[in-house]
Amino acid sequence: MKRAIEVVLEPCPECGADPEDDHAAWCLYESEELDEVEEAN
């Protein structure tokens, strides 16, 4: 039997955008997150 994993989608902590929506033009939250991932590689 498969177990469902509940994914909780939270709004962006910087601009408040919902996960399905685009971030505000001034929001750098995703770019910072991408920078951290690139630095780890």
PDB file with SEQRES, HELIX, SHEET and CRYST1 records, atoms N, CA, C and O in Angstrom:
SEQRES   1 A   41  MET LYS ARG ALA ILE GLU VAL VAL LEU GLU PRO CYS PRO          
SEQRES   2 A   41  GLU CYS GLY ALA ASP PRO GLU ASP ASP HIS ALA ALA TRP          
SEQRES   3 A   41  CYS LEU TYR GLU SER GLU GLU LEU ASP GLU VAL GLU GLU          
SEQRES   4 A   41  ALA ASN                                                      
HELIX    1 AA1 TYR A   29  ALA A   40  1                                  12    
CRYST1    1.000    1.000    1.000  90.00  90.00  90.00 P 1           1          
ATOM      1  N   MET A   1       0.845  -1.193   0.000  1.00  0.00           N  
ATOM      2  CA  MET A   1       0.000   0.000   0.000  1.00  0.00           C  
ATOM      3  C   MET A   1       0.884   1.247   0.000  1.00  0.00           C  
ATOM      4  O   MET A   1       1.824   1.350   0.787  1.00  0.00           O  
ATOM      5  N   LYS A   2       0.580   2.169  -0.868  1.00  0.00           N  
ATOM      6  CA  LYS A   2       1.356   3.406  -0.950  1.00  0.00           C  
ATOM      7  C   LYS A   2       0.884   4.381   0.111  1.00  0.00           C  
ATOM      8  O   LYS A   2      -0.300   4.457   0.439  1.00  0.00           O  
ATOM      9  N   ARG A   3       1.833   5.113   0.629  1.00  0.00           N  
ATOM     10  CA  ARG A   3       1.491   6.158   1.596  1.00  0.00           C  
ATOM     11  C   ARG A   3       1.601   7.502   0.903  1.00  0.00           C  
ATOM     12  O   ARG A   3       2.572   7.782   0.201  1.00  0.00           O  
ATOM     13  N   ALA A   4       0.611   8.309   1.108  1.00  0.00           N  
ATOM     14  CA  ALA A   4       0.615   9.648   0.514  1.00  0.00           C  
ATOM     15  C   ALA A   4       1.457  10.565   1.383  1.00  0.00           C  
ATOM     16  O   ALA A   4       1.345  10.564   2.609  1.00  0.00           O  
ATOM     17  N   ILE A   5       2.294  11.341   0.733  1.00  0.00           N  
ATOM     18  CA  ILE A   5       3.096  12.325   1.443  1.00  0.00           C  
ATOM     19  C   ILE A   5       2.402  13.667   1.274  1.00  0.00           C  
ATOM     20  O   ILE A   5       2.224  14.158   0.159  1.00  0.00           O  
ATOM     21  N   GLU A   6       2.019  14.239   2.385  1.00  0.00           N  
ATOM     22  CA  GLU A   6       1.332  15.525   2.332  1.00  0.00           C  
ATOM     23  C   GLU A   6       2.361  16.642   2.160  1.00  0.00           C  
ATOM     24  O   GLU A   6       3.268  16.794   2.978  1.00  0.00           O  
ATOM     25  N   VAL A   7       2.212  17.401   1.114  1.00  0.00           N  
ATOM     26  CA  VAL A   7       3.108  18.519   0.845  1.00  0.00           C  
ATOM     27  C   VAL A   7       2.380  19.799   1.221  1.00  0.00           C  
ATOM     28  O   VAL A   7       1.310  20.101   0.691  1.00  0.00           O  
ATOM     29  N   VAL A   8       2.964  20.534   2.125  1.00  0.00           N  
ATOM     30  CA  VAL A   8       2.370  21.796   2.554  1.00  0.00           C  
ATOM     31  C   VAL A   8       3.037  22.917   1.770  1.00  0.00           C  
ATOM     32  O   VAL A   8       4.240  23.146   1.896  1.00  0.00           O  
ATOM     33  N   LEU A   9       2.250  23.606   0.968  1.00  0.00           N  
ATOM     34  CA  LEU A   9       2.779  24.706   0.170  1.00  0.00           C  
ATOM     35  C   LEU A   9       2.562  26.007   0.922  1.00  0.00           C  
ATOM     36  O   LEU A   9       1.433  26.396   1.220  1.00  0.00           O  
ATOM     37  N   GLU A  10       3.664  26.662   1.217  1.00  0.00           N  
ATOM     38  CA  GLU A  10       3.589  27.904   1.978  1.00  0.00           C  
ATOM     39  C   GLU A  10       3.927  29.085   1.069  1.00  0.00           C  
ATOM     40  O   GLU A  10       4.674  28.932   0.103  1.00  0.00           O  
ATOM     41  N   PRO A  11       3.387  30.245   1.373  1.00  0.00           N  
ATOM     42  CA  PRO A  11       3.720  31.427   0.581  1.00  0.00           C  
ATOM     43  C   PRO A  11       5.185  31.811   0.778  1.00  0.00           C  
ATOM     44  O   PRO A  11       5.808  31.449   1.776  1.00  0.00           O  
ATOM     45  N   CYS A  12       5.710  32.535  -0.175  1.00  0.00           N  
ATOM     46  CA  CYS A  12       7.095  33.002  -0.104  1.00  0.00           C  
ATOM     47  C   CYS A  12       7.283  33.847   1.168  1.00  0.00           C  
ATOM     48  O   CYS A  12       6.486  34.747   1.434  1.00  0.00           O  
ATOM     49  N   PRO A  13       8.320  33.564   1.943  1.00  0.00           N  
ATOM     50  CA  PRO A  13       8.536  34.345   3.167  1.00  0.00           C  
ATOM     51  C   PRO A  13       8.958  35.788   2.899  1.00  0.00           C  
ATOM     52  O   PRO A  13       8.853  36.632   3.789  1.00  0.00           O  
ATOM     53  N   GLU A  14       9.429  36.082   1.702  1.00  0.00           N  
ATOM     54  CA  GLU A  14       9.883  37.445   1.400  1.00  0.00           C  
ATOM     55  C   GLU A  14       8.775  38.323   0.832  1.00  0.00           C  
ATOM     56  O   GLU A  14       8.572  39.444   1.299  1.00  0.00           O  
ATOM     57  N   CYS A  15       8.045  37.815  -0.189  1.00  0.00           N  
ATOM     58  CA  CYS A  15       7.044  38.676  -0.833  1.00  0.00           C  
ATOM     59  C   CYS A  15       5.610  38.199  -0.600  1.00  0.00           C  
ATOM     60  O   CYS A  15       4.661  38.916  -0.917  1.00  0.00           O  
ATOM     61  N   GLY A  16       5.447  36.997  -0.051  1.00  0.00           N  
ATOM     62  CA  GLY A  16       4.112  36.504   0.253  1.00  0.00           C  
ATOM     63  C   GLY A  16       3.390  35.859  -0.913  1.00  0.00           C  
ATOM     64  O   GLY A  16       2.196  35.579  -0.811  1.00  0.00           O  
ATOM     65  N   ALA A  17       4.083  35.611  -2.029  1.00  0.00           N  
ATOM     66  CA  ALA A  17       3.457  35.004  -3.204  1.00  0.00           C  
ATOM     67  C   ALA A  17       3.121  33.543  -2.933  1.00  0.00           C  
ATOM     68  O   ALA A  17       3.899  32.819  -2.313  1.00  0.00           O  
ATOM     69  N   ASP A  18       1.967  33.127  -3.399  1.00  0.00           N  
ATOM     70  CA  ASP A  18       1.595  31.726  -3.299  1.00  0.00           C  
ATOM     71  C   ASP A  18       2.515  30.905  -4.191  1.00  0.00           C  
ATOM     72  O   ASP A  18       3.050  31.434  -5.166  1.00  0.00           O  
ATOM     73  N   PRO A  19       2.717  29.610  -3.882  1.00  0.00           N  
ATOM     74  CA  PRO A  19       3.622  28.778  -4.686  1.00  0.00           C  
ATOM     75  C   PRO A  19       3.268  28.716  -6.165  1.00  0.00           C  
ATOM     76  O   PRO A  19       4.160  28.559  -6.999  1.00  0.00           O  
ATOM     77  N   GLU A  20       1.986  28.834  -6.512  1.00  0.00           N  
ATOM     78  CA  GLU A  20       1.571  28.787  -7.920  1.00  0.00           C  
ATOM     79  C   GLU A  20       1.754  30.129  -8.617  1.00  0.00           C  
ATOM     80  O   GLU A  20       1.756  30.191  -9.847  1.00  0.00           O  
ATOM     81  N   ASP A  21       1.907  31.203  -7.848  1.00  0.00           N  
ATOM     82  CA  ASP A  21       1.989  32.547  -8.413  1.00  0.00           C  
ATOM     83  C   ASP A  21       3.437  32.972  -8.627  1.00  0.00           C  
ATOM     84  O   ASP A  21       4.362  32.394  -8.057  1.00  0.00           O  
ATOM     85  N   ASP A  22       3.612  33.997  -9.463  1.00  0.00           N  
ATOM     86  CA  ASP A  22       4.936  34.576  -9.661  1.00  0.00           C  
ATOM     87  C   ASP A  22       5.296  35.426  -8.442  1.00  0.00           C  
ATOM     88  O   ASP A  22       4.427  36.005  -7.790  1.00  0.00           O  
ATOM     89  N   HIS A  23       6.584  35.484  -8.154  1.00  0.00           N  
ATOM     90  CA  HIS A  23       7.046  36.329  -7.061  1.00  0.00           C  
ATOM     91  C   HIS A  23       7.020  37.780  -7.509  1.00  0.00           C  
ATOM     92  O   HIS A  23       6.992  38.068  -8.706  1.00  0.00           O  
ATOM     93  N   ALA A  24       7.030  38.690  -6.551  1.00  0.00           N  
ATOM     94  CA  ALA A  24       7.075  40.115  -6.858  1.00  0.00           C  
ATOM     95  C   ALA A  24       8.383  40.422  -7.590  1.00  0.00           C  
ATOM     96  O   ALA A  24       9.373  39.713  -7.408  1.00  0.00           O  
ATOM     97  N   ALA A  25       8.394  41.456  -8.402  1.00  0.00           N  
ATOM     98  CA  ALA A  25       9.561  41.819  -9.192  1.00  0.00           C  
ATOM     99  C   ALA A  25      10.784  42.076  -8.300  1.00  0.00           C  
ATOM    100  O   ALA A  25      11.913  41.811  -8.712  1.00  0.00           O  
ATOM    101  N   TRP A  26      10.571  42.581  -7.103  1.00  0.00           N  
ATOM    102  CA  TRP A  26      11.667  42.905  -6.201  1.00  0.00           C  
ATOM    103  C   TRP A  26      12.103  41.727  -5.336  1.00  0.00           C  
ATOM    104  O   TRP A  26      13.101  41.816  -4.622  1.00  0.00           O  
ATOM    105  N   CYS A  27      11.365  40.634  -5.397  1.00  0.00           N  
ATOM    106  CA  CYS A  27      11.642  39.487  -4.530  1.00  0.00           C  
ATOM    107  C   CYS A  27      12.887  38.733  -5.002  1.00  0.00           C  
ATOM    108  O   CYS A  27      12.980  38.351  -6.168  1.00  0.00           O  
ATOM    109  N   LEU A  28      13.821  38.524  -4.114  1.00  0.00           N  
ATOM    110  CA  LEU A  28      15.057  37.806  -4.435  1.00  0.00           C  
ATOM    111  C   LEU A  28      15.124  36.445  -3.749  1.00  0.00           C  
ATOM    112  O   LEU A  28      16.169  35.794  -3.764  1.00  0.00           O  
ATOM    113  N   TYR A  29      14.025  36.014  -3.152  1.00  0.00           N  
ATOM    114  CA  TYR A  29      14.042  34.774  -2.383  1.00  0.00           C  
ATOM    115  C   TYR A  29      14.504  33.580  -3.209  1.00  0.00           C  
ATOM    116  O   TYR A  29      15.376  32.835  -2.762  1.00  0.00           O  
ATOM    117  N   GLU A  30      13.948  33.378  -4.394  1.00  0.00           N  
ATOM    118  CA  GLU A  30      14.333  32.231  -5.218  1.00  0.00           C  
ATOM    119  C   GLU A  30      15.761  32.357  -5.720  1.00  0.00           C  
ATOM    120  O   GLU A  30      16.467  31.351  -5.793  1.00  0.00           O  
ATOM    121  N   SER A  31      16.210  33.550  -6.067  1.00  0.00           N  
ATOM    122  CA  SER A  31      17.574  33.697  -6.565  1.00  0.00           C  
ATOM    123  C   SER A  31      18.586  33.391  -5.467  1.00  0.00           C  
ATOM    124  O   SER A  31      19.636  32.814  -5.749  1.00  0.00           O  
ATOM    125  N   GLU A  32      18.295  33.761  -4.226  1.00  0.00           N  
ATOM    126  CA  GLU A  32      19.180  33.428  -3.109  1.00  0.00           C  
ATOM    127  C   GLU A  32      19.212  31.920  -2.905  1.00  0.00           C  
ATOM    128  O   GLU A  32      20.272  31.347  -2.653  1.00  0.00           O  
ATOM    129  N   GLU A  33      18.054  31.276  -3.012  1.00  0.00           N  
ATOM    130  CA  GLU A  33      17.963  29.837  -2.838  1.00  0.00           C  
ATOM    131  C   GLU A  33      18.780  29.134  -3.924  1.00  0.00           C  
ATOM    132  O   GLU A  33      19.477  28.160  -3.640  1.00  0.00           O  
ATOM    133  N   LEU A  34      18.698  29.620  -5.164  1.00  0.00           N  
ATOM    134  CA  LEU A  34      19.455  29.040  -6.259  1.00  0.00           C  
ATOM    135  C   LEU A  34      20.948  29.240  -6.059  1.00  0.00           C  
ATOM    136  O   LEU A  34      21.733  28.345  -6.373  1.00  0.00           O  
ATOM    137  N   ASP A  35      21.360  30.398  -5.541  1.00  0.00           N  
ATOM    138  CA  ASP A  35      22.767  30.661  -5.278  1.00  0.00           C  
ATOM    139  C   ASP A  35      23.327  29.665  -4.257  1.00  0.00           C  
ATOM    140  O   ASP A  35      24.446  29.177  -4.415  1.00  0.00           O  
ATOM    141  N   GLU A  36      22.551  29.367  -3.215  1.00  0.00           N  
ATOM    142  CA  GLU A  36      22.990  28.420  -2.188  1.00  0.00           C  
ATOM    143  C   GLU A  36      23.172  27.032  -2.781  1.00  0.00           C  
ATOM    144  O   GLU A  36      24.124  26.332  -2.435  1.00  0.00           O  
ATOM    145  N   VAL A  37      22.279  26.628  -3.661  1.00  0.00           N  
ATOM    146  CA  VAL A  37      22.381  25.321  -4.290  1.00  0.00           C  
ATOM    147  C   VAL A  37      23.622  25.259  -5.181  1.00  0.00           C  
ATOM    148  O   VAL A  37      24.337  24.257  -5.175  1.00  0.00           O  
ATOM    149  N   GLU A  38      23.881  26.321  -5.944  1.00  0.00           N  
ATOM    150  CA  GLU A  38      25.046  26.361  -6.821  1.00  0.00           C  
ATOM    151  C   GLU A  38      26.345  26.328  -6.018  1.00  0.00           C  
ATOM    152  O   GLU A  38      27.310  25.688  -6.434  1.00  0.00           O  
ATOM    153  N   GLU A  39      26.378  27.009  -4.875  1.00  0.00           N  
ATOM    154  CA  GLU A  39      27.578  27.024  -4.036  1.00  0.00           C  
ATOM    155  C   GLU A  39      27.853  25.653  -3.439  1.00  0.00           C  
ATOM    156  O   GLU A  39      29.012  25.300  -3.224  1.00  0.00           O  
ATOM    157  N   ALA A  40      26.816  24.875  -3.166  1.00  0.00           N  
ATOM    158  CA  ALA A  40      26.962  23.554  -2.562  1.00  0.00           C  
ATOM    159  C   ALA A  40      27.542  22.550  -3.562  1.00  0.00           C  
ATOM    160  O   ALA A  40      28.136  21.550  -3.158  1.00  0.00           O  
ATOM    161  N   ASN A  41      27.376  22.807  -4.854  1.00  0.00           N  
ATOM    162  CA  ASN A  41      27.866  21.850  -5.878  1.00  0.00           C  
ATOM    163  C   ASN A  41      29.306  22.082  -6.203  1.00  0.00           C  
ATOM    164  O   ASN A  41      29.873  21.374  -7.035  1.00  0.00           O  
TER     165      ASN A  41                                                      
END                                                                             
